[in-house]
Amino acid sequence: MCRHQKDKNMKLGNLKSEAQAFLNKYKDKDPAAYAAAQEAVGGLLILDGFVGIDNPFGGKKRAGIFGTLIGVAVGVVFVLAPTFFGNLSGINKMTATTNATVVSVGQPQVSTSSSANSTHTSSSCSATVRYSVNGKQYVQTSSVSSSSMCSYTPGGVVQINYNPNNPGQWASDVKTIHTILKLFFWAGLVVVLSSLVTFFIRLFSIIFGWKLLKNGRSLAKTLPPGTDLTTAIDQIKQEFKTSLFGFGGNPITSAMQNPLATAVAAVEGQPPVSLPPTQVTTPQDTTQTQPQDNQTPPPTVG
């Protein structure tokens, strides 16, 4: 499973069950190994919960709890933007319609947006129209510019929306604008909900990680004096990141080092246990000259 899919599928139940399954292989082996594993796993879960663990794919990071709060804030902005824009432009109150005659069309305003693979250029125009409401004639410029107004021609007749309480405010394509604003709203709502779900996952990770770290430190205090679990903790962290998050481990290092054996060796006061590195065999030179028994020895200097 690729790293991105694994991160998306990391739910509350999966996080706890996979972490617990990882710890179980240390639980019945040795108290030192289990203490080191609890401290290693707990520390990583706390780190991942707060700021996210580095993801080497594309230079991105898993969103920590602070990142989820930023996501919620951005989503709220998207949710509120339609209402703010609608009230600011007056579009929300433009409920009446009438026909108007185009007086003039403003110069196009060009805007450019770039994406990873292309550059998109769009233009919008404002227009001035003449229309009558309740026997009173208005000559007004549109409250909102749009791309459709660029196709208007002076003297043409178009349908507009205006504010019954303030007939001088008008706009065209109000239905299209409302549709776009709704897309902003729903996109923002999706961002808020997904960020909240991730927030609770990260919060659970911090709480669960703190409990493991606390239990591991309590168990470590019962070990013989002088027991050093630092090396074992570091190696178990690498193994856990590779096992649960799908990255962070070096396959060569993981194959040569044994975190469980390191923890046991730490209790016994022995050096860390490592498997021997892979030996690389090089072909020997079969043309090497063999020594001869009848070779004349070098002269002795008197």
C-alpha positions as CSV (number, residue, x, y, z in Angstrom):
1,M,0.0,0.0,0.0
2,C,1.4,3.4,-0.9
3,R,2.2,6.0,1.7
4,H,-0.7,8.3,0.7
5,Q,-3.4,5.6,0.8
6,K,-2.1,4.4,4.2
7,D,-2.4,7.9,5.6
8,K,-5.9,8.3,4.3
9,N,-7.0,5.0,5.8
10,M,-5.4,5.7,9.2
11,K,-8.6,5.9,11.3
12,L,-9.0,6.0,15.1
13,G,-9.5,2.2,15.4
14,N,-6.7,1.3,13.0
15,L,-4.2,3.6,14.8
16,K,-4.7,2.0,18.2
17,S,-5.0,-1.6,17.0
18,E,-1.9,-1.4,14.8
19,A,0.1,0.3,17.5
20,Q,-1.0,-2.2,20.0
21,A,-0.2,-5.1,17.7
22,F,3.3,-3.7,17.2
23,L,3.8,-3.5,21.0
24,N,2.5,-7.0,21.7
25,K,5.6,-8.6,20.1
26,Y,7.7,-6.9,22.7
27,K,5.4,-7.4,25.7
28,D,6.2,-11.1,26.5
29,K,9.8,-11.0,25.5
30,D,11.6,-8.8,28.0
31,P,10.6,-5.9,30.3
32,A,13.3,-3.7,28.9
33,A,12.2,-4.3,25.4
34,Y,8.6,-3.5,26.2
35,A,9.5,-0.4,28.1
36,A,11.6,0.9,25.2
37,A,8.9,0.0,22.8
38,Q,6.2,1.9,24.8
39,E,8.4,5.0,25.0
40,A,9.3,4.9,21.3
41,V,5.8,4.4,20.1
42,G,4.3,6.9,22.6
43,G,6.8,9.5,21.6
44,L,6.2,9.1,17.9
45,L,2.4,9.2,18.3
46,I,2.6,12.4,20.3
47,L,5.0,14.0,17.7
48,D,2.7,12.9,14.9
49,G,-0.3,14.2,16.7
50,F,1.1,17.7,17.2
51,V,3.1,18.5,14.1
52,G,3.0,15.4,11.8
53,I,5.9,13.1,11.0
54,D,8.0,14.0,7.9
55,N,6.8,12.4,4.7
56,P,9.7,12.0,2.2
57,F,7.3,11.7,-0.8
58,G,7.1,15.1,-2.5
59,G,8.4,17.0,0.6
60,K,5.0,17.0,2.2
61,K,4.0,16.3,5.8
62,R,1.2,14.6,7.6
63,A,-1.1,17.3,9.0
64,G,-0.7,17.6,12.8
65,I,-3.3,18.9,15.1
66,F,-2.3,22.5,14.4
67,G,-2.5,21.9,10.6
68,T,-6.1,20.6,11.1
69,L,-7.0,23.8,12.9
70,I,-5.7,25.8,9.9
71,G,-7.8,23.6,7.7
72,V,-10.9,24.3,9.7
73,A,-10.2,28.1,9.5
74,V,-9.7,28.0,5.7
75,G,-12.9,25.9,5.4
76,V,-14.9,28.4,7.5
77,V,-13.6,31.2,5.3
78,F,-15.0,29.3,2.2
79,V,-18.3,28.7,4.0
80,L,-18.8,32.3,4.9
81,A,-17.4,33.8,1.7
82,P,-20.6,33.4,-0.3
83,T,-22.7,35.2,2.3
84,F,-20.1,38.0,2.7
85,F,-19.8,38.5,-1.1
86,G,-23.5,38.3,-1.6
87,N,-24.2,41.0,1.0
88,L,-21.3,43.2,-0.1
89,S,-22.3,43.2,-3.7
90,G,-26.0,43.2,-3.0
91,I,-26.7,40.1,-5.2
92,N,-28.6,38.4,-2.4
93,K,-31.3,41.2,-2.6
94,M,-31.5,41.3,-6.4
95,T,-34.7,39.3,-6.6
96,A,-36.6,41.2,-9.2
97,T,-36.0,41.1,-13.0
98,T,-36.6,43.4,-15.9
99,N,-35.4,44.1,-19.4
100,A,-32.7,46.8,-20.0
101,T,-31.0,48.5,-22.9
102,V,-27.2,48.4,-23.0
103,V,-25.8,51.9,-23.1
104,S,-22.0,51.0,-23.0
105,V,-19.6,48.2,-22.2
106,G,-16.4,48.7,-20.2
107,Q,-13.0,47.6,-21.1
108,P,-12.3,43.9,-20.4
109,Q,-10.4,43.2,-17.2
110,V,-8.0,40.3,-17.8
111,S,-7.0,37.9,-15.0
112,T,-4.6,35.0,-15.2
113,S,-4.6,31.8,-13.0
114,S,-1.9,29.2,-13.2
115,S,-2.0,25.5,-12.3
116,A,0.6,22.7,-12.4
117,N,0.1,22.0,-16.1
118,S,-1.6,25.0,-17.6
119,T,-2.2,28.7,-17.5
120,H,-5.8,30.0,-17.8
121,T,-6.7,33.5,-18.8
122,S,-10.2,35.0,-18.3
123,S,-11.7,38.4,-18.8
124,S,-14.7,40.2,-17.2
125,C,-16.5,43.4,-18.1
126,S,-18.9,45.9,-16.6
127,A,-21.8,47.4,-18.4
128,T,-24.0,50.5,-18.2
129,V,-27.7,49.9,-19.0
130,R,-30.9,51.8,-19.0
131,Y,-34.1,50.5,-17.5
132,S,-37.4,51.6,-15.9
133,V,-38.8,50.5,-12.5
134,N,-42.2,51.8,-11.4
135,G,-42.2,54.5,-14.0
136,K,-38.7,55.8,-13.0
137,Q,-35.8,55.5,-15.5
138,Y,-32.4,54.4,-14.3
139,V,-29.0,54.5,-16.1
140,Q,-26.7,52.5,-13.9
141,T,-23.4,50.5,-14.1
142,S,-23.6,46.9,-13.0
143,S,-22.7,46.2,-9.4
144,V,-20.7,43.1,-10.4
145,S,-18.6,42.5,-13.5
146,S,-18.9,39.2,-15.4
147,S,-17.5,37.6,-18.5
148,S,-20.9,37.5,-20.2
149,M,-21.1,41.3,-20.2
150,C,-18.1,41.4,-22.6
151,S,-20.4,40.1,-25.3
152,Y,-23.0,42.9,-24.8
153,T,-23.3,45.5,-27.6
154,P,-24.7,49.0,-27.2
155,G,-28.3,49.1,-28.1
156,G,-28.9,45.5,-27.3
157,V,-31.6,44.4,-24.8
158,V,-30.7,42.1,-21.9
159,Q,-32.5,40.8,-18.9
160,I,-31.2,42.0,-15.5
161,N,-31.8,41.4,-11.8
162,Y,-32.2,44.4,-9.5
163,N,-32.9,45.1,-5.9
164,P,-36.6,46.1,-5.4
165,N,-35.7,48.2,-2.4
166,N,-32.8,49.8,-4.2
167,P,-33.5,49.6,-8.0
168,G,-30.2,51.3,-8.8
169,Q,-28.4,48.0,-7.9
170,W,-28.5,45.5,-10.7
171,A,-26.5,42.6,-12.1
172,S,-26.8,39.9,-14.8
173,D,-26.2,36.1,-14.6
174,V,-27.3,36.2,-11.0
175,K,-28.2,32.5,-11.1
176,T,-24.7,31.6,-12.4
177,I,-23.1,33.7,-9.6
178,H,-25.3,32.0,-7.0
179,T,-24.2,28.6,-8.3
180,I,-20.5,29.5,-8.1
181,L,-21.0,30.8,-4.5
182,K,-22.7,27.5,-3.6
183,L,-19.7,25.6,-4.8
184,F,-17.5,27.7,-2.5
185,F,-19.9,26.9,0.4
186,W,-19.9,23.2,-0.2
187,A,-16.2,23.0,-0.8
188,G,-15.6,24.9,2.5
189,L,-18.0,22.6,4.3
190,V,-16.1,19.5,3.1
191,V,-12.8,21.0,4.2
192,V,-14.2,21.8,7.7
193,L,-15.6,18.3,8.2
194,S,-12.5,16.5,7.0
195,S,-10.3,18.7,9.0
196,L,-12.4,18.1,12.1
197,V,-12.2,14.3,11.6
198,T,-8.4,14.6,11.3
199,F,-8.3,16.9,14.3
200,F,-9.9,14.2,16.5
201,I,-7.6,11.5,15.1
202,R,-4.5,13.6,16.0
203,L,-6.0,14.4,19.4
204,F,-6.5,10.7,20.1
205,S,-2.9,10.0,18.9
206,I,-1.6,12.6,21.4
207,I,-3.6,11.1,24.3
208,F,-2.9,7.5,23.4
209,G,0.8,8.3,22.9
210,W,1.0,10.1,26.2
211,K,-0.4,7.0,28.0
212,L,2.1,4.7,26.3
213,L,5.0,7.0,27.1
214,K,4.0,7.3,30.7
215,N,3.6,3.5,31.1
216,G,6.9,2.9,29.4
217,R,8.7,5.3,31.7
218,S,7.1,3.8,34.8
219,L,8.2,0.3,33.6
220,A,11.7,1.6,32.9
221,K,12.0,2.7,36.6
222,T,11.6,-0.9,37.7
223,L,14.6,-2.1,35.6
224,P,18.0,-2.7,37.1
225,P,20.0,0.5,37.9
226,G,22.1,1.7,35.0
227,T,19.9,0.3,32.2
228,D,20.1,2.5,29.2
229,L,17.3,2.1,26.6
230,T,18.3,5.1,24.4
231,T,19.7,3.0,21.6
232,A,16.8,0.6,21.6
233,I,14.2,3.4,21.7
234,D,15.8,5.0,18.6
235,Q,15.9,1.8,16.7
236,I,12.3,0.9,17.6
237,K,11.2,4.3,16.5
238,Q,12.6,3.6,13.0
239,E,10.9,0.2,12.9
240,F,7.6,1.7,14.0
241,K,7.6,4.5,11.5
242,T,8.3,1.9,8.8
243,S,5.6,-0.5,10.1
244,L,2.8,1.9,10.7
245,F,3.4,5.0,8.6
246,G,5.1,3.3,5.7
247,F,8.3,5.4,5.7
248,G,11.2,6.5,7.8
249,G,13.1,3.2,7.9
250,N,16.2,2.2,6.0
251,P,15.8,-1.3,4.7
252,I,19.5,-2.0,5.0
253,T,19.6,-0.8,8.6
254,S,16.4,-2.6,9.5
255,A,17.8,-5.8,8.2
256,M,21.1,-5.5,10.1
257,Q,19.8,-4.3,13.5
258,N,17.5,-6.0,16.0
259,P,15.7,-3.5,18.3
260,L,14.5,-6.3,20.6
261,A,17.9,-7.8,21.0
262,T,19.4,-4.4,21.6
263,A,17.0,-3.8,24.5
264,V,17.8,-7.2,26.0
265,A,21.5,-6.4,25.7
266,A,21.0,-3.1,27.4
267,V,19.6,-4.9,30.5
268,E,22.6,-7.3,30.6
269,G,25.1,-4.5,30.2
270,Q,26.3,-5.8,26.8
271,P,26.9,-3.8,23.6
272,P,24.0,-3.4,21.2
273,V,23.3,-6.5,19.1
274,S,23.6,-6.2,15.4
275,L,23.5,-8.8,12.7
276,P,26.7,-9.1,10.6
277,P,26.6,-6.9,7.5
278,T,26.2,-8.6,4.2
279,Q,29.5,-9.8,2.9
280,V,30.3,-8.9,-0.7
281,T,32.4,-11.5,-2.5
282,T,34.7,-10.3,-5.2
283,P,36.3,-12.6,-7.8
284,Q,39.9,-13.6,-7.1
285,D,42.7,-13.2,-9.6
286,T,43.5,-16.7,-10.7
287,T,46.6,-15.5,-12.5
288,Q,48.5,-14.7,-9.3
289,T,52.0,-16.1,-9.4
290,Q,52.6,-19.0,-7.0
291,P,55.8,-19.1,-4.9
292,Q,58.4,-21.6,-6.1
293,D,60.3,-23.9,-3.8
294,N,63.6,-23.8,-5.8
295,Q,63.7,-20.0,-6.1
296,T,67.2,-18.6,-5.2
297,P,67.1,-16.6,-2.0
298,P,68.3,-13.0,-2.1
299,P,72.0,-12.6,-1.2
300,T,72.9,-11.8,2.4
301,V,74.5,-8.5,3.1
302,G,77.6,-9.0,5.3
